[in-house]
């Protein structure tokens, strides 16, 4: 049952990522059609922007994300002995290099992992989580984050963040082109047989540009939700102790919203740092409901 769920989540992740890339290209084509009279030009522009943004984020993701979330690095066990040794132990069990370790000065209990690959990874924990969790619970949390590192989820989320930024830039380009007189297609063409088709294509393009950022957010959140279940299962695999993570999630769920967290990084955390109560079929949730996660852990 567990491994079948893991396979299903992996397939869903592939589908969501493919959809994400297609969304970027579709928005680029729409902007090209609307404002530059060439869908191909828009596609090429979208491709270049997506590649450049992804390369920048992948090359410097740890420093960028930690800076946005106000994390400060600890470089020896003397600064936070329990956290340092647990990260060291979980890295050893997961067979990945020891990641960089950061602490975020925030009383809300939370943690996340980031980076490009296991060789350039980092784990961050808030001061709040270090205060309220015992060693067994903290092992469950760090095991969860180390699974993200081992499974390259950190790279996946970095690319998703870059693609979301690329979509925002594309939409800004489209809006600026509109306000500065772009998008005026040849009216004589509208009198030809293809006039109605062009009108339909133009309307579809407008809808894509307007709803693109919303669709990107939904895709990014869906990607995060799928990986959280996998990381929970991976934590149990590493610690051999589902009760540790269950107890940790129960404690974390009752915490206050974070003050130091950056909104674009919310999907990286082990639980929603802002404690948002979203609805609409959970489309806008960055994480699965904690009750569902605990229920799956208990069945293990």
HELIX and SHEET records of a PDB file:
HELIX    1   1 UNK A    2  UNK A   35  1                                  34    
HELIX    2   2 UNK A   39  UNK A   68  1                                  30    
HELIX    3   3 UNK A   81  UNK A   94  1                                  14    
HELIX    4   4 UNK A  118  UNK A  120  5                                   3    
HELIX    5   5 UNK A  127  UNK A  132  1                                   6    
HELIX    6   6 UNK A  135  UNK A  150  1                                  16    
HELIX    7   7 UNK A  153  UNK A  179  1                                  27    
HELIX    8   8 UNK A  187  UNK A  190  1                                   4    
HELIX    9   9 UNK A  195  UNK A  239  1                                  45    
HELIX   10  10 UNK A  242  UNK A  253  1                                  12    
HELIX   11  11 UNK A  263  UNK A  268  5                                   6    
HELIX   12  12 UNK A  290  UNK A  299  1                                  10    
SHEET    1   A 4 UNK A  71  UNK A  74  0                                        
SHEET    2   A 4 UNK A 100  UNK A 104 -1                                        
SHEET    3   A 4 UNK A 121  UNK A 126  1                                        
SHEET    4   A 4 UNK A 111  UNK A 115 -1                                        
END                                                                             
